[in-house]
Amino acid sequence: MPSPALIAVDWGSTHFRAKLIVAGKVVASTASADGIRHLGGRKCEEILASHCAAWSHTHPNPEVLMSGMVGAREGWVEVPYVPAPCGLANLAAATVSVPSESFERVLIVPGVRNDETGMPATDVMRGEETQIAGLLTSLPREGAVVCLPGTHSKWVICQDGEIRSFRTWLTGEAYERLTRESLISGDGTPADPGSPAFAKGLEASGAPGGLLHQLFLGRTHMLAGRLSPPDVRSFASGLLVGHELREAIDFAADLPVHLVGDSPAAEATAAALNHLGIPHVQILEDAHLNGIQAVARSVIGDR
């Protein structure tokens, strides 16, 4: 008799990734650009089935567990946020089952909401909480801050096996928008976190004047001959990442930094942490896979 299977789905704004897990091992995977922003009038059920229904032939009645923007207002169904502080048990208890014609049971992991007093301010995450769920048991119980760099970088304070609080920086999206057909587009050369121009941006992030003024300096440095056109995007990247790090480290309150991933955004963040002398541990394992398996064990049992 075939072993029970789990289909683990990471479904964000711009991507769809799924893994077939049998006896704790990934035996098949698929990925596409079918993110929630790219539905194009199609239903989520249709996209999920097109990528994963064939796996049911070899492993009947797999459980499907999804996280990310699939649980947002624009996704399959809006899944309510779990308030921070929260742990694995809270995430597991708040998973939502959605009707499916292709699979016996489809579940979505909730996002997390963080309300700060005094400002007031509300921050949210969808998908990152699943990555954190896979790390909670390995992080120092006395506290750590986890950095999840990307389009919307998250810095998450974890303590005693819980997500305590977090903040988001729009770093990746700001870089993409600001360096597209603007005064700081340069010649289109991609940013290089190992370049002197990136380091120059990092140093500028600590200087007076503020971010908006410093961004314009990417243009004037080029006019004055301090930067060449291929350097401008590296300068802008260093400047944005530098501002994120300086503000996030203040938020982290001296907790040890754990940086997740080896994406280009993670590489830029690691280069910035090294340049600014901020010690950190880089986590290269598949945090989402570990996290969704941890949630699955709580909700479904071993697969």
Buried (B, 14 or more C-beta within 10 A) or exposed (E): EEEBBBBBBBBBBEBBBBBBBBEEEBBBEBEEEBBBEBBEEEEBBBBBBBBBBEBBEEBEEBBBBBBBBBBBEEBBBEBEBBEBBBBBEBBBEBBBEBEBEBBEBBBBBBBBBBEEEEEEEEBBBBBBBBBBBBBBEEBEEEBBBBBBBBBBBBBBBBBEEBBBBBBBBEBBEBBEEBBEEBBBBBEEBEBBBEBEBBBBBBEBBEEEEEBEEBBEBBBEBBEEEEBEEBBBBBBBBBBBBBBBBBBBBEBBEEBBBBBBBEEBBBBBBBBBBEBBEBEBEBBEEBBBBBBBBBBBBBBBEEB
